[in-house]
Amino acid sequence: MDGLQWAVQTAETFMSASDLQGYHPELAKRWAYVPGMMLLSIGRVWEQTGEAKYFDYMKKHMDLFVEPGGAIRTYVLEEYNLDQINQGKVLFPLLRQTGETRYEKAAHLLAAQLRGHPRTSEGGFWHKKIYPFQMWLDGLYMSSPFLAQYAQTFGQPEWFDEVSRQLLLVEKQTRDPVTGLLVHAWDESREQRWCNPDTGKSLHFWSRAMGWYTMAIVDALEHFPADHPKRGTIVGIFERMAGALVRVQEAESGLWYQVLDMGQKEGNYLEASGTGMFTYAIAKGVRLGYLSPKFKPAAVKSYQGMLERLVETDETGVHLNQICHGAGLGGTPYRDGSYSYYIGEKVVRDAMMGLAPFILAGVEIHRLRETESRTQLQHRS
C-alpha cells in the first residue's frame, strides 16, 4: 500500500469504532484540539480521495458543536486557551463546501478570542490564561494555521502579520543555538520551576512539541501571500530547523526519539506522534518548495520506519504503537519538564494524538510522490 492507502485504512479503522448513530465517542465528548486534529486528518482523506463519506463524517461531528447561530457548544472564549482554536481549522472546508453561515460565524468567534488574547510583553500569545506569560510550542499549531487561513478566507491581511510575529517570537525564545532544536516552552516571568531561571526556557527537546511547531509553520505558510515581508524569514527558519531535526533522526529506523537529543539514554524510546508530525511537515515542506529537496529522503525514511516499526495490522484494521499519551508543564500535579518526566508519561496504542499525524503523513507522502511523478512527466515531454 502507498501512503494514501495506509491513511484510508487507518481512518477506516478509527471510524469503525463509531456507535450505531455514526458518532465516535472520542469525537463527541467536547470541542478540543485532539478531536480537531483527527477530524482534520479525515478531511484530508476526503480531499485526496473525493469520497463523500469522509466529508460527511467530519461534518456530522462538527455539527455536534457548531450551532446554527455560530455559537460553539462547550467552548468558552474567556478561558483564553489556544488549544480551543485548533478544531476551528475544520470550519474552513465545511464553509467552502456548504456555504453555511454557521461555520463563518464560528470562525469569527474564535478570531475574537485571539484578538483579545493575553500576551507576553513582546506580544506573544500566552498558551492559556491559567499559564500566564508562557509560550508553548503546542500553541503555535493550535492558532497560527487557523489565523493564516482566516486572513486568507476573509481578506484580513493584518492577521498574517500576527501569525508571523507569533512564529518568529517563539522560535527566538525557545531555540537552542548549539543543537538548533527548540525546547518545549518559555516562561517570560521565570516563575515556573520547569524553566531555566536565567533564560525562561524549559529544559528538554520534546519531540511532539517540536512536531507541533513544524506543522504550524508548514500549515500557516500554505496560506501566506508570496510577498509578505516575513514569509522568507519563516521559510528560512523552517529550513534551518529541518536540518537540526535530521541531525537527531535515528539512523537505522528513521524515527525520532521522545526526547530528541538523548537517543541512547536509558528509558528513551522512538515515539510515534512526533515522528508522524515531522514526516508530514517535511514531506509537505518539500512538496510546496519551502524546504530543499535534500530533505525528502528523511521524510520517506521516517514514514517507512513507522510502517516497519510502529504499525501493526490485524483483522480489525491498522494499529499504531508507541504514542506518548500526553505531556505538559506545571499544573497540578506539577509537571517539572525533566527527562524522567517526559519518558515517564504513559505510552499508549491507537490514540488520536498519534493516529492523526500518521494519517496526515500518509496523505503528504502520497502527494509528494504524485507531484514528483508529474514533474518527471513534464520534463520528458
Backbone torsions as a table, in degrees:
resi	resn	phi	psi	omega
1	MET	NA	145.0	174.4
2	ASP	-90.1	-177.4	-174.8
3	GLY	-58.1	-41.5	-179.0
4	LEU	-65.5	-40.4	178.9
5	GLN	-63.8	-39.8	175.9
6	TRP	-63.5	-41.8	179.1
7	ALA	-61.9	-44.2	179.3
8	VAL	-61.6	-47.6	-177.4
9	GLN	-65.4	-35.0	177.9
10	THR	-69.1	-42.8	176.8
11	ALA	-61.3	-42.8	179.6
12	GLU	-62.7	-42.1	178.6
13	THR	-60.5	-46.1	179.7
14	PHE	-61.9	-47.3	-176.3
15	MET	-65.7	-25.1	-178.7
16	SER	-66.5	-13.8	178.2
17	ALA	-87.7	6.2	179.0
18	SER	-71.0	158.0	-179.6
19	ASP	-80.8	-175.0	-175.4
20	LEU	-64.5	-23.7	177.5
21	GLN	-88.1	-1.4	177.5
22	GLY	89.5	13.4	179.5
23	TYR	-101.8	134.8	176.5
24	HIS	-87.9	130.2	-175.7
25	PRO	-58.7	-32.7	-178.6
26	GLU	-75.4	-24.2	-179.8
27	LEU	-90.9	-18.0	-174.5
28	ALA	-93.0	-6.9	-173.6
29	LYS	-67.2	-54.5	-175.6
30	ARG	-164.3	164.9	173.8
31	TRP	-72.4	117.8	-174.2
32	ALA	-159.9	167.6	-170.5
33	TYR	-73.0	-34.6	-178.5
34	VAL	-72.9	-47.5	172.2
35	PRO	-56.6	-35.7	177.7
36	GLY	-60.8	-44.1	179.5
37	MET	-67.8	-36.1	179.0
38	MET	-65.4	-44.6	178.9
39	LEU	-66.1	-36.1	177.0
40	LEU	-62.2	-41.4	-179.5
41	SER	-66.7	-39.0	177.2
42	ILE	-66.2	-35.8	175.1
43	GLY	-62.5	-35.7	177.5
44	ARG	-68.3	-35.0	175.0
45	VAL	-63.1	-42.4	176.2
46	TRP	-59.9	-47.9	-177.8
47	GLU	-60.6	-35.3	-176.1
48	GLN	-82.6	-35.0	-177.2
49	THR	-95.0	-25.7	-175.0
50	GLY	76.0	7.9	-178.5
51	GLU	-83.2	119.8	-172.0
52	ALA	-62.0	-25.8	-175.4
53	LYS	-61.6	-29.9	179.7
54	TYR	-74.1	-40.5	175.3
55	PHE	-62.3	-45.6	-178.4
56	ASP	-60.9	-38.3	179.3
57	TYR	-65.7	-44.2	178.0
58	MET	-60.9	-48.7	-177.4
59	LYS	-64.6	-42.4	-178.9
60	LYS	-56.0	-43.1	-178.0
61	HIS	-77.7	-35.0	176.3
62	MET	-65.1	-36.1	-177.6
63	ASP	-72.8	-9.2	169.3
64	LEU	-65.8	-24.3	-171.8
65	PHE	-116.5	-38.0	-176.6
66	VAL	-85.0	110.5	-175.5
67	GLU	-82.7	161.9	-175.2
68	PRO	-54.2	-33.0	179.8
69	GLY	-85.4	-1.0	179.0
70	GLY	98.3	-5.5	173.4
71	ALA	-67.1	154.9	-178.7
72	ILE	-118.5	114.0	-179.8
73	ARG	-62.1	136.3	-179.6
74	THR	75.8	-6.5	178.4
75	TYR	-89.5	136.7	177.8
76	VAL	-128.0	111.9	-177.2
77	LEU	-56.3	-42.4	-172.8
78	GLU	-71.2	-4.1	169.9
79	GLU	-67.5	-24.2	-177.4
80	TYR	44.7	62.2	-174.9
81	ASN	-120.4	114.9	-177.8
82	LEU	-62.0	-29.6	179.2
83	ASP	-55.2	-33.0	-174.1
84	GLN	-74.5	-7.3	178.2
85	ILE	-82.1	-28.6	-167.3
86	ASN	-57.4	-43.6	-177.4
87	GLN	-65.8	-18.0	177.4
88	GLY	-63.2	-19.7	177.8
89	LYS	-62.2	-28.4	-177.8
90	VAL	-73.6	-15.1	178.3
91	LEU	-64.1	-33.0	-172.5
92	PHE	-67.5	-48.5	176.2
93	PRO	-64.2	-31.4	178.0
94	LEU	-67.6	-43.7	178.1
95	LEU	-63.5	-44.6	-179.0
96	ARG	-61.8	-39.3	-174.3
97	GLN	-82.2	-36.1	-172.6
98	THR	-107.3	-27.5	-175.1
99	GLY	73.3	6.8	-177.8
100	GLU	-68.8	128.6	-174.6
101	THR	-67.9	-21.1	-180.0
102	ARG	-56.6	-37.0	-177.1
103	TYR	-71.7	-37.3	176.1
104	GLU	-65.3	-44.9	-179.4
105	LYS	-62.8	-39.0	177.9
106	ALA	-64.7	-39.0	177.9
107	ALA	-63.7	-40.9	177.9
108	HIS	-64.2	-35.3	177.8
109	LEU	-62.9	-45.3	-179.9
110	LEU	-66.7	-38.2	176.9
111	ALA	-63.9	-34.0	177.8
112	ALA	-62.1	-37.1	175.7
113	GLN	-58.9	-46.7	-175.6
114	LEU	-70.3	-28.3	178.3
115	ARG	-63.4	-35.8	-179.0
116	GLY	-106.8	12.5	-173.2
117	HIS	-64.2	142.0	177.1
118	PRO	-64.8	148.0	-170.8
119	ARG	-136.0	159.0	169.1
120	THR	-73.0	175.9	-177.4
121	SER	-64.6	-24.4	178.2
122	GLU	-94.3	3.8	176.4
123	GLY	97.0	9.3	178.4
124	GLY	-76.3	137.0	178.0
125	PHE	-65.2	131.0	167.9
126	TRP	-62.1	147.3	178.9
127	HIS	-62.6	-44.7	175.6
128	LYS	-150.1	158.6	175.6
129	LYS	-56.3	-35.4	-177.6
130	ILE	-78.6	-4.0	176.0
131	TYR	-120.4	72.0	-171.7
132	PRO	-63.0	137.4	176.5
133	PHE	60.8	23.4	177.9
134	GLN	-111.0	133.0	169.7
135	MET	-110.7	126.6	176.9
136	TRP	-112.7	144.9	177.8
137	LEU	-58.8	-34.1	179.4
138	ASP	-51.2	-43.9	-173.3
139	GLY	-65.1	-24.7	179.0
140	LEU	-67.9	-37.0	176.2
141	TYR	-69.6	-38.0	-176.6
142	MET	-62.7	-38.1	-169.0
143	SER	-111.9	-35.6	-169.4
144	SER	-66.9	-49.2	178.0
145	PRO	-62.9	-35.9	176.2
146	PHE	-59.5	-48.7	-177.6
147	LEU	-64.7	-38.9	179.5
148	ALA	-64.7	-42.2	178.9
149	GLN	-71.1	-33.5	175.4
150	TYR	-61.8	-45.9	179.1
151	ALA	-58.9	-44.0	-179.1
152	GLN	-68.7	-44.0	-174.3
153	THR	-68.0	-41.1	-172.2
154	PHE	-107.8	11.0	175.6
155	GLY	62.3	46.1	179.5
156	GLN	-121.6	76.1	-170.0
157	PRO	-63.8	-17.6	178.8
158	GLU	-60.9	-24.2	179.1
159	TRP	-70.8	-25.0	174.1
160	PHE	-62.8	-37.4	177.1
161	ASP	-63.2	-39.5	179.8
162	GLU	-65.3	-45.0	179.8
163	VAL	-60.4	-45.2	-178.8
164	SER	-65.1	-38.4	177.8
165	ARG	-59.7	-46.0	-178.3
166	GLN	-64.7	-47.2	-177.2
167	LEU	-63.0	-41.8	-176.7
168	LEU	-76.4	-36.1	-178.9
169	LEU	-66.6	-46.6	-177.3
170	VAL	-67.1	-34.6	177.5
171	GLU	-64.1	-42.3	178.9
172	LYS	-61.5	-38.9	-174.1
173	GLN	-85.3	-18.8	-176.0
174	THR	-111.6	-9.5	-174.4
175	ARG	-76.1	135.6	173.7
176	ASP	-92.1	120.7	-175.2
177	PRO	-68.1	-19.9	-178.2
178	VAL	-79.4	-51.3	-176.8
179	THR	-92.6	-22.9	-173.2
180	GLY	80.4	-0.4	178.9
181	LEU	-83.9	162.4	-179.3
182	LEU	-110.3	132.8	175.6
183	VAL	-73.4	166.9	-172.1
184	HIS	-62.9	-40.1	-171.5
185	ALA	-158.3	170.7	179.8
186	TRP	-140.5	133.5	179.1
187	ASP	-113.5	105.8	-179.3
188	GLU	-61.1	-33.0	-176.3
189	SER	-76.9	-16.2	-177.7
190	ARG	61.4	23.2	-175.8
191	GLU	-87.0	-24.3	-172.3
192	GLN	-80.5	142.4	178.3
193	ARG	-66.2	-21.1	-177.0
194	TRP	-78.7	-5.7	-175.2
195	CYS	-109.4	158.0	171.3
196	ASN	-67.4	123.1	-174.4
197	PRO	-65.1	-19.5	-179.9
198	ASP	-87.2	-38.6	-173.8
199	THR	-106.9	-21.4	-174.3
200	GLY	82.2	-2.8	-178.0
201	LYS	-78.2	145.2	169.4
202	SER	-70.4	174.3	-162.6
203	LEU	-93.6	-19.6	-170.6
204	HIS	-136.4	162.8	179.1
205	PHE	-99.0	93.8	180.0
206	TRP	-83.6	130.5	-172.3
207	SER	-59.7	-44.9	-175.7
208	ARG	-69.0	-31.3	177.2
209	ALA	-61.0	-47.3	177.2
210	MET	-67.2	-31.2	175.5
211	GLY	-61.4	-44.6	176.6
212	TRP	-55.6	-44.4	-174.3
213	TYR	-70.3	-40.4	178.5
214	THR	-63.4	-39.8	176.9
215	MET	-67.4	-35.5	178.0
216	ALA	-59.5	-45.3	-178.3
217	ILE	-64.7	-51.5	-172.8
218	VAL	-69.3	-34.5	-179.5
219	ASP	-76.3	-31.2	177.0
220	ALA	-74.1	-44.4	-178.6
221	LEU	-56.8	-31.9	-177.8
222	GLU	-56.7	-25.3	-176.3
223	HIS	-104.6	-6.4	-176.1
224	PHE	-73.3	140.9	171.2
225	PRO	-67.1	145.4	-176.1
226	ALA	-60.6	-27.2	-175.2
227	ASP	-99.0	13.3	178.6
228	HIS	-66.3	134.0	-172.8
229	PRO	-63.2	-19.1	179.9
230	LYS	-102.8	-3.6	-174.6
231	ARG	-60.3	-45.8	-178.5
232	GLY	-63.0	-36.2	178.3
233	THR	-65.6	-42.1	178.8
234	ILE	-64.0	-43.3	176.5
235	VAL	-59.8	-40.2	-178.8
236	GLY	-65.1	-42.1	179.4
237	ILE	-71.8	-27.0	174.5
238	PHE	-64.0	-45.6	178.6
239	GLU	-61.1	-46.6	-179.5
240	ARG	-62.6	-42.1	-179.6
241	MET	-67.1	-39.2	177.2
242	ALA	-59.8	-38.4	176.3
243	GLY	-61.7	-41.5	178.2
244	ALA	-64.6	-38.8	179.8
245	LEU	-67.8	-41.9	180.0
246	VAL	-62.8	-32.8	180.0
247	ARG	-65.9	-25.5	179.9
248	VAL	-108.0	8.9	175.5
249	GLN	-68.5	132.4	-178.1
250	GLU	-65.8	126.0	-165.9
251	ALA	-64.7	-41.9	-173.3
252	GLU	-75.1	-46.5	-173.6
253	SER	-92.6	-25.4	-174.0
254	GLY	82.5	3.7	-179.0
255	LEU	-90.1	174.2	176.8
256	TRP	-118.8	148.4	-178.3
257	TYR	-80.9	157.6	175.9
258	GLN	-55.0	-50.7	170.8
259	VAL	-104.4	111.5	-160.2
260	LEU	-60.1	-39.4	-171.0
261	ASP	-100.0	10.0	-177.3
262	MET	-125.1	49.7	-172.0
263	GLY	-54.0	-41.8	-173.5
264	GLN	-96.0	1.8	-177.8
265	LYS	-72.3	144.5	-176.5
266	GLU	-56.5	131.5	177.3
267	GLY	95.2	-20.3	179.4
268	ASN	-70.3	155.2	-176.8
269	TYR	-150.2	158.6	177.7
270	LEU	-77.6	121.8	-165.9
271	GLU	-112.2	138.6	-169.4
272	ALA	-77.5	-42.0	-171.9
273	SER	-70.1	-46.0	177.6
274	GLY	-61.7	-42.9	178.8
275	THR	-61.2	-43.9	178.4
276	GLY	-61.0	-40.5	179.8
277	MET	-65.2	-45.1	178.7
278	PHE	-63.4	-41.8	-180.0
279	THR	-59.6	-48.4	179.2
280	TYR	-59.4	-52.0	-173.4
281	ALA	-66.1	-40.4	-179.3
282	ILE	-70.1	-44.3	179.0
283	ALA	-60.4	-44.7	179.7
284	LYS	-67.4	-39.1	178.7
285	GLY	-62.2	-41.4	177.4
286	VAL	-67.4	-44.1	-178.1
287	ARG	-60.0	-40.2	-177.1
288	LEU	-89.0	-1.2	176.1
289	GLY	84.7	7.5	177.5
290	TYR	-75.3	-31.8	178.9
291	LEU	-110.8	151.0	177.2
292	SER	-64.2	147.9	178.4
293	PRO	-57.4	-20.9	-178.3
294	LYS	-61.3	-17.5	-178.8
295	PHE	-86.0	-9.7	-178.5
296	LYS	-56.4	-45.7	-179.2
297	PRO	-57.9	-33.2	179.9
298	ALA	-64.7	-40.7	179.9
299	ALA	-69.3	-43.5	-179.4
300	VAL	-63.8	-43.0	-179.2
301	LYS	-66.2	-41.1	-178.8
302	SER	-67.3	-37.6	178.6
303	TYR	-65.7	-43.9	177.6
304	GLN	-62.1	-38.7	177.6
305	GLY	-62.4	-37.8	176.2
306	MET	-62.9	-44.5	-179.9
307	LEU	-61.7	-39.6	-175.8
308	GLU	-79.8	-36.2	-170.7
309	ARG	-105.1	-29.5	-169.4
310	LEU	-115.2	-16.7	-173.7
311	VAL	-101.7	138.3	172.9
312	GLU	-129.9	148.8	173.9
313	THR	-124.9	145.0	174.3
314	ASP	-147.6	-166.2	-176.0
315	GLU	-66.7	-16.4	179.1
316	THR	-92.3	-9.8	177.3
317	GLY	129.3	-146.7	-174.6
318	VAL	-100.7	135.4	-178.5
319	HIS	-130.0	143.9	-176.9
320	LEU	-121.1	128.6	-176.9
321	ASN	-105.5	168.7	171.9
322	GLN	62.1	50.1	177.0
323	ILE	-103.6	124.9	172.7
324	CYS	-66.1	124.5	-174.7
325	HIS	-63.8	-39.7	179.4
326	GLY	175.0	151.7	176.0
327	ALA	-151.8	143.1	178.9
328	GLY	-148.7	-163.5	-178.1
329	LEU	-139.0	145.3	179.6
330	GLY	68.6	-149.4	178.5
331	GLY	75.2	-168.5	-180.0
332	THR	-133.5	122.7	-5.8
333	PRO	-63.7	155.2	-169.3
334	TYR	-72.8	131.1	178.0
335	ARG	-103.7	113.9	-168.0
336	ASP	-90.6	-3.3	177.0
337	GLY	71.1	18.6	179.1
338	SER	-79.8	167.2	176.1
339	TYR	-58.2	-45.2	-177.7
340	SER	-64.3	-31.2	176.9
341	TYR	-64.5	-51.2	-175.8
342	TYR	-62.8	-39.3	-179.3
343	ILE	-81.6	-13.7	-177.9
344	GLY	-89.3	-11.5	178.1
345	GLU	-67.3	150.8	-175.2
346	LYS	-58.1	139.9	175.4
347	VAL	-107.9	126.6	-170.6
348	VAL	-127.9	174.8	-179.7
349	ARG	-119.5	141.2	171.1
350	ASP	62.0	23.9	175.3
351	ALA	-77.4	145.6	-179.8
352	MET	-56.0	-31.2	-179.3
353	MET	-58.1	-29.1	176.9
354	GLY	-100.3	-35.7	-177.3
355	LEU	-63.7	-42.5	-177.4
356	ALA	-62.4	-49.3	176.5
357	PRO	-61.9	-33.3	178.1
358	PHE	-64.7	-42.3	176.8
359	ILE	-64.2	-47.6	179.2
360	LEU	-58.3	-41.8	179.7
361	ALA	-63.9	-42.2	179.6
362	GLY	-60.9	-43.7	178.4
363	VAL	-62.5	-42.3	-177.1
364	GLU	-71.1	-38.6	176.3
365	ILE	-60.9	-41.0	177.0
366	HIS	-62.8	-45.6	-177.9
367	ARG	-66.7	-37.0	177.8
368	LEU	-62.3	-44.2	179.6
369	ARG	-67.7	-38.1	176.0
370	GLU	-60.4	-45.4	-179.3
371	THR	-62.5	-43.1	178.9
372	GLU	-63.9	-40.0	179.5
373	SER	-63.3	-41.8	178.2
374	ARG	-63.7	-40.8	-179.8
375	THR	-63.6	-42.5	179.6
376	GLN	-64.5	-39.5	178.2
377	LEU	-64.0	-40.5	179.2
378	GLN	-64.1	-39.0	179.0
379	HIS	-65.7	-38.2	-179.9
380	ARG	-68.3	-35.8	-177.3
381	SER	-82.1	NA	NA
